[in-house]
């Protein structure tokens, strides 16, 4: 499967971010990708009130993304915010295009490093695996990468690839943690992991602020934890051809699922 990671730097303007989505969707489709993954918070960067930004999955922002996916003939995964019943929002992945229509609400919330995502974001509850061209793909978001059990559960459900949109917070050691965690989760599940981070906002002339805003370094890791390809800090499109059958081979050789006891 040919996939693309669209490492963009989202602003606080959802309409402007739609332009970034449209450009990257068209570029990914032109490169022959069947799936294009955008970062967490593609709809709107963190650091602004999310309640007024949030829209339902049939709202205008998601509908516009759906239209771009349909026009380009590609499956799109993009981070957005949807309303929760308690006044908070869900940190949601919209998945749309080529007969796929679903979503995933981030399960593990980023209450860490002095940031309390749960103040404004409600947690999701259910792992999600989707079928794209007959291949099984698990959905995860950012802080989920610190929880190996989720990735193994996705693998048990048949995922050969996990996508990981993120807005990874900068700070001492955070780049090293990003690289290690993405590769480790690929090993844990015996699957590919395609991690698409927000670009470093300073590369487009913006102040990073005090909220998680991205460091770039989007990466694809293979089922043995090797790096297939990785981007730098600036906005870019990564296109990779993945032999997803290698997930089955890796699991057989390492026994990561068959030998589990917990």
Secondary structure as the mmCIF struct_conf table of DSSP 4:
data_model
#
loop_
_struct_conf.conf_type_id
_struct_conf.id
_struct_conf.beg_label_comp_id
_struct_conf.beg_label_asym_id
_struct_conf.beg_label_seq_id
_struct_conf.end_label_comp_id
_struct_conf.end_label_asym_id
_struct_conf.end_label_seq_id
STRN STRN1 UNK A 2 UNK A 7
BEND BEND1 UNK A 12 UNK A 12
HELX_RH_AL_P HELX_RH_AL_P1 UNK A 14 UNK A 30
TURN_TY1_P TURN_TY1_P1 UNK A 31 UNK A 32
BEND BEND2 UNK A 34 UNK A 34
STRN STRN2 UNK A 35 UNK A 38
TURN_TY1_P TURN_TY1_P2 UNK A 40 UNK A 41
BEND BEND3 UNK A 42 UNK A 44
BEND BEND4 UNK A 46 UNK A 48
BEND BEND5 UNK A 50 UNK A 50
TURN_TY1_P TURN_TY1_P3 UNK A 51 UNK A 53
TURN_TY1_P TURN_TY1_P4 UNK A 57 UNK A 58
BEND BEND6 UNK A 59 UNK A 59
HELX_RH_AL_P HELX_RH_AL_P2 UNK A 60 UNK A 72
TURN_TY1_P TURN_TY1_P5 UNK A 73 UNK A 73
STRN STRN3 UNK A 75 UNK A 83
TURN_TY1_P TURN_TY1_P6 UNK A 85 UNK A 86
BEND BEND7 UNK A 87 UNK A 87
STRN STRN4 UNK A 89 UNK A 97
TURN_TY1_P TURN_TY1_P7 UNK A 98 UNK A 99
STRN STRN5 UNK A 100 UNK A 105
BEND BEND8 UNK A 107 UNK A 108
STRN STRN6 UNK A 111 UNK A 112
TURN_TY1_P TURN_TY1_P8 UNK A 113 UNK A 114
STRN STRN7 UNK A 115 UNK A 116
HELX_RH_3T_P HELX_RH_3T_P1 UNK A 117 UNK A 119
TURN_TY1_P TURN_TY1_P9 UNK A 120 UNK A 120
STRN STRN8 UNK A 121 UNK A 122
STRN STRN9 UNK A 128 UNK A 132
TURN_TY1_P TURN_TY1_P10 UNK A 133 UNK A 134
STRN STRN10 UNK A 135 UNK A 141
HELX_RH_3T_P HELX_RH_3T_P2 UNK A 142 UNK A 146
HELX_RH_AL_P HELX_RH_AL_P3 UNK A 148 UNK A 156
TURN_TY1_P TURN_TY1_P11 UNK A 157 UNK A 158
BEND BEND9 UNK A 160 UNK A 160
STRN STRN11 UNK A 161 UNK A 166
HELX_LH_PP_P HELX_LH_PP_P1 UNK A 168 UNK A 170
BEND BEND10 UNK A 171 UNK A 171
TURN_TY1_P TURN_TY1_P12 UNK A 172 UNK A 173
HELX_RH_AL_P HELX_RH_AL_P4 UNK A 174 UNK A 189
TURN_TY1_P TURN_TY1_P13 UNK A 190 UNK A 190
BEND BEND11 UNK A 191 UNK A 191
STRN STRN12 UNK A 192 UNK A 197
HELX_LH_PP_P HELX_LH_PP_P2 UNK A 198 UNK A 200
HELX_RH_3T_P HELX_RH_3T_P3 UNK A 201 UNK A 204
TURN_TY1_P TURN_TY1_P14 UNK A 205 UNK A 205
BEND BEND12 UNK A 210 UNK A 211
STRN STRN13 UNK A 219 UNK A 221
TURN_TY1_P TURN_TY1_P15 UNK A 223 UNK A 224
BEND BEND13 UNK A 225 UNK A 225
STRN STRN14 UNK A 227 UNK A 230
BEND BEND14 UNK A 233 UNK A 234
STRN STRN15 UNK A 236 UNK A 241
TURN_TY1_P TURN_TY1_P16 UNK A 244 UNK A 244
HELX_RH_AL_P HELX_RH_AL_P5 UNK A 245 UNK A 254
TURN_TY1_P TURN_TY1_P17 UNK A 256 UNK A 259
#
